[in-house]
């Protein structure tokens, strides 16, 4: 019995030491971005500037890190997995996403959950591949997930490097990363996302003002408090930009539904019970600002199991908000059947007005 106790005690000590070492390494390598910092920009081949009274197209698409297609599930949604089975599956999802982006030929593309080198996507660099494919467009990237090793689930997710990418046929003046609150308890915060908005600016012809694109991805899996704090930061920033006379488009994955959406239109199903998603309050929207949301088709699906139309929980959490000096011409969600991502893309046509 003494030998058994010694062996068991030794194993327990080794496990405790391994956990402590992991926490120490994660603490030393923890990504600590500042509140507002510059990001690298790849310039477009063309130096054309955006024009007032001209219709342009923009798309927002959470591409699910090329790992969350229709056959996948995810452990944080009640599933068991954190990544697809192999690299070939990742590449299949990527090719589907790339083909879609080709087909819409948008002037701007806001993409979320873009991996640059992660174990969950077998080190496939989606941002690099997109830059190569859309070689004539300007490009910008901001990290919102940069962790050396995520120890859950089993097998572990491992290293994650991912973020938001913005592409445009117009040249970018500059790019910035606007940090959002990420108030997780220690040591949980060492493996959680550091949410942000990827901000890019563009010249407007015959104007001293700029077009400011804000590519956002707000928090999920919280009680709504963190998202509210993040929304407050974004609201203050975009209102200040607008007060300077600039044009502002906020788009992306809000991880909450919009004031105009009927939350009963897409019943959400969990553990045999329907529940209602968090909804942005109507009075949160600044005066004169407009939401661009297609309320006829879902933009996300739950990842508790592979996608089953009519059974899988769906809803609307992706769209745009535009400043009063922008006119919305049209907005539509492209229902791709969640083939290559757990989100459907949303497209908006708009004009700059004065």
DOLUM-922677 format. One record per residue (C-alpha): residue in three letters; y negated, x negated, z. Coordinates in steps of 0.001 Angstrom, whole numbers, padded with zeros to 6 digits, always signed. Layout:
// DOLUM-922677
ALAYXZ ...
//
This chain:
// DOLUM-922677
UNK+000000+000000+000000 UNK-002337-002876+000782 UNK-001815-004309-002725 UNK-002466-000921-004301 UNK-005631-000514-002262 UNK-006782-004000-003254 UNK-006205-003294-006961 UNK-007968+000074-006807 UNK-010878-001406-004859 UNK-011147-004218-007397 UNK-011261-001752-010280 UNK-013929+000325-008540 UNK-016042-002777-007880 UNK-015757-003880-011523 UNK-016801-000404-012726 UNK-019780-000324-010343 UNK-020870-003796-011438 UNK-020531-002829-015120 UNK-022674+000281-014590 UNK-025299-001721-012694 UNK-025346-004356-015434 UNK-025758-001678-018112 UNK-028667-000090-016223 UNK-030295-003514-015813 UNK-029973-004267-019532 UNK-031331-000842-020467 UNK-034254-001333-018079 UNK-035094-004733-019569 UNK-034854-003444-023146 UNK-036490-000053-022522 UNK-038823+000989-025354 UNK-042310+001429-023867 UNK-044760+002441-026587 UNK-048449+002815-025774 UNK-050337+006102-026040 UNK-051655+005440-029542 UNK-050594+002488-031634 UNK-050712+001443-035285 UNK-047626+001715-037473 UNK-046776-000195-040630 UNK-047666+001486-043919 UNK-046167+000925-047353 UNK-048829+001752-049915 UNK-048321+004026-052918 UNK-048382+002734-056476 UNK-051258+005086-057255 UNK-054677+004959-055593 UNK-055368+008606-056481 UNK-057154+010585-053764 UNK-056489+014185-052792 UNK-058891+016758-054231 UNK-060465+019860-052778 UNK-059590+023189-054442 UNK-056314+021784-055785 UNK-052907+023171-054811 UNK-050550+020636-053231 UNK-047024+020867-051861 UNK-045632+019536-048601 UNK-042138+019751-047099 UNK-040881+019238-043562 UNK-037196+018519-043053 UNK-035280+017413-039969 UNK-032440+015602-041749 UNK-030244+015421-038650 UNK-029865+011627-038980 UNK-027525+012250-041958 UNK-024861+013063-039407 UNK-025141+016770-038591 UNK-023878+018630-041651 UNK-022102+021975-041710 UNK-018771+020556-040511 UNK-020234+018820-037454 UNK-020834+019698-033818 UNK-022905+017924-031157 UNK-022146+017343-027487 UNK-025621+018354-026243 UNK-025194+021804-027853 UNK-021787+022439-026307 UNK-019751+020534-028887 UNK-017877+017278-028376 UNK-019189+014798-030969 UNK-022205+012522-031358 UNK-021519+011249-034866 UNK-019540+012078-038003 UNK-016092+010618-038531 UNK-016999+007812-040937 UNK-019669+006168-043071 UNK-018550+008029-046211 UNK-019498+011315-044531 UNK-022926+009921-043618 UNK-023485+008824-047217 UNK-022396+012225-048527 UNK-024950+013947-046297 UNK-027615+011437-047340 UNK-026991+011990-051052 UNK-027316+015745-050578 UNK-030625+015292-048725 UNK-031939+012837-051323 UNK-031018+015197-054182 UNK-032851+018049-052502 UNK-035987+015953-051979 UNK-035822+014944-055655 UNK-035595+018565-056718 UNK-038717+019766-054898 UNK-040943+016869-056048 UNK-043365+017433-053142 UNK-046681+015623-052757 UNK-045879+014967-049092 UNK-042575+014859-047218 UNK-042370+014916-043421 UNK-038886+013922-042259 UNK-037503+013871-038722 UNK-034385+012207-037256 UNK-034326+009371-039766 UNK-032008+006562-038649 UNK-032810+002943-039428 UNK-029880+001244-037703 UNK-027687+003237-035361 UNK-024065+003216-034321 UNK-023928+006986-034825 UNK-024508+006497-038571 UNK-022488+003281-038904 UNK-025657+001166-039333 UNK-026748+003043-042462 UNK-030516+002605-042860 UNK-031691+005968-044177 UNK-035379+005032-044068 UNK-034752+001925-046166 UNK-032711+003948-048659 UNK-035454+006568-048926 UNK-038106+003899-049434 UNK-036064+002395-052245 UNK-035435+005759-053884 UNK-039051+006976-053604 UNK-040426+003579-054551 UNK-043735+004821-055953 UNK-044671+006776-052823 UNK-046471+005597-049714 UNK-044274+005481-046630 UNK-044704+005374-042862 UNK-042270+005368-039940 UNK-042648+005891-036189 UNK-039834+005445-033682 UNK-039024+008261-031309 UNK-035562+007025-030268 UNK-034982+003336-029636 UNK-032172+002629-027172 UNK-029823-000347-027074 UNK-026847+001677-025821 UNK-026389+005378-025082 UNK-023248+005596-022891 UNK-022405+009261-023563 UNK-020328+011146-024689 UNK-016916+009532-025237 UNK-016682+007524-027408 UNK-020292+006572-026604 UNK-023151+007138-029041 UNK-024070+003472-028685 UNK-027219+001946-030178 UNK-029798+004347-031625 UNK-032875+003497-033695 UNK-034496+006537-035285 UNK-037758+008337-035831 UNK-040086+010245-038130 UNK-040835+009185-041698 UNK-043669+010425-043901 UNK-043776+009934-047682 UNK-046564+010803-050121 UNK-047548+010221-053706 UNK-051057+009593-052299 UNK-051865+006264-050709 UNK-052139+006154-046939 UNK-055261+004770-045337 UNK-053354+003982-042158 UNK-050629+005183-039836 UNK-050447+005694-036072 UNK-047897+006683-033484 UNK-049206+009241-030982 UNK-046997+009156-027885 UNK-045994+012438-026252 UNK-045056+012932-022589 UNK-041430+012064-021831 UNK-041177+012698-018121 UNK-037474+012213-017488 UNK-036162+010969-014164 UNK-034940+007405-013823 UNK-032396+006203-014955 UNK-031958+009121-017390 UNK-035203+008186-019125 UNK-033689+004845-020174 UNK-031445+006593-022715 UNK-033635+009556-023677 UNK-035976+009945-026635 UNK-039603+008847-026498 UNK-041156+011711-028447 UNK-044141+011166-030686 UNK-046239+012359-033607 UNK-046373+010135-036699 UNK-049994+010374-037868 UNK-051004+009349-041407 UNK-054424+009557-043061 UNK-055427+010011-046706 UNK-058696+009826-048608 UNK-060236+012986-050057 UNK-062134+012540-053331 UNK-065935+012831-053124 UNK-065762+013331-049360 UNK-066376+011241-046290 UNK-063651+013185-044520 UNK-059915+012490-044496 UNK-056714+014505-044716 UNK-054710+013883-041527 UNK-050980+014591-041554 UNK-049209+014936-038202 UNK-045416+014675-038416 UNK-044097+015992-035092 UNK-040763+016336-033321 UNK-041026+017988-029920 UNK-038516+017835-027076 UNK-035335+019839-026829 UNK-033026+020541-023889 UNK-035747+021003-021280 UNK-036957+024105-019456 UNK-040095+024319-021586 UNK-042343+022380-019195 UNK-042108+019127-021134 UNK-042695+020833-024470 UNK-045799+022530-023043 UNK-047161+019164-021924 UNK-046470+017686-025352 UNK-048153+020605-027095 UNK-051237+020112-024920 UNK-051533+016468-026009 UNK-051146+017412-029673 UNK-053669+020239-029413 UNK-056315+017980-027884 UNK-055759+015333-030545 UNK-055820+017637-033583 UNK-058877+019546-032361 UNK-060768+016286-031912 UNK-059811+015205-035447 UNK-060944+018549-036847 UNK-064267+018329-034980 UNK-064968+015169-036941 UNK-064705+017230-040123 UNK-061261+016079-041219 UNK-058487+018264-042625 UNK-055400+018541-040395 UNK-051804+019575-041072 UNK-049364+019559-038161 UNK-045780+019966-039287 UNK-042238+019277-038216 UNK-039553+020358-035780 UNK-041228+022182-032880 UNK-037982+022961-031002 UNK-039532+026325-030124 UNK-040316+029362-032187 UNK-043735+030517-033391 UNK-046094+033317-032255 UNK-045589+035345-035445 UNK-041789+035238-035363 UNK-039846+038266-034175 UNK-037490+036617-031705 UNK-035014+039479-032128 UNK-034712+038935-035896 UNK-032192+036115-035431 UNK-030236+036867-032258 UNK-029175+033687-030528 UNK-025654+033592-029171 UNK-024415+031419-026307 UNK-021323+031846-024140 UNK-020974+035484-025160 UNK-024565+036388-024285 UNK-027702+036668-026360 UNK-030792+034876-025155 UNK-034340+034407-026405 UNK-035812+031053-027448 UNK-039012+029583-026078 UNK-041944+031002-028018 UNK-045362+029418-028478 UNK-047918+031701-026864 UNK-050252+033485-029277 UNK-053325+032328-027361 UNK-052258+028672-027682 UNK-053380+028612-031331 UNK-056967+027321-031686 UNK-059487+029685-033284 UNK-059262+029689-037063 UNK-056063+027633-037234 UNK-053141+029191-039104 UNK-049378+028941-038769 UNK-047386+028543-041985 UNK-043947+029910-041196 UNK-041344+031720-043289 UNK-039884+034315-040926 UNK-037195+035519-043355 UNK-034748+032605-043152 UNK-033510+030400-040304 UNK-034555+026769-040062 UNK-031970+025522-037539 UNK-028474+026247-036318 UNK-026686+025597-033026 UNK-024255+022668-033052 UNK-021705+023984-030595 UNK-019160+024169-033435 UNK-019010+023793-037243 UNK-021343+026186-039038 UNK-020037+029715-039630 UNK-022488+032110-041346 UNK-022998+035251-039311 UNK-021420+033707-036227 UNK-023310+030487-035520 UNK-026546+030864-033585 UNK-029607+030352-035794 UNK-033386+030604-035441 UNK-036808+029431-036637 UNK-038369+026305-035128 UNK-039703+024358-038160 UNK-043024+024946-039893 UNK-046694+024011-040131 UNK-050054+024578-038470 UNK-053221+023988-040529 UNK-056877+023576-039633 UNK-059469+026210-040693 UNK-060605+024115-043672 UNK-057176+024427-045311 UNK-055958+027489-047213 UNK-052250+028340-047168 UNK-051080+029357-050643 UNK-047386+029865-049938 UNK-044658+028932-047454 UNK-040898+029183-047859 UNK-037752+027999-046137 UNK-035102+026676-048508 UNK-031774+027983-047220 UNK-029374+025108-047907 UNK-026649+026611-045769 UNK-027000+023682-043335 UNK-024847+021698-045734 UNK-026149+018235-044827 UNK-028224+018855-041691 UNK-028503+021288-038805 UNK-031944+022222-040172 UNK-033206+023888-043327 UNK-036352+022436-044922 UNK-039660+024314-045031 UNK-042160+023930-047906 UNK-045825+024866-047967 UNK-048376+024998-050778 UNK-051991+024557-049672 UNK-055554+023833-050756 UNK-058316+021863-049083 UNK-061427+024020-048781 UNK-064840+023431-047275 
//
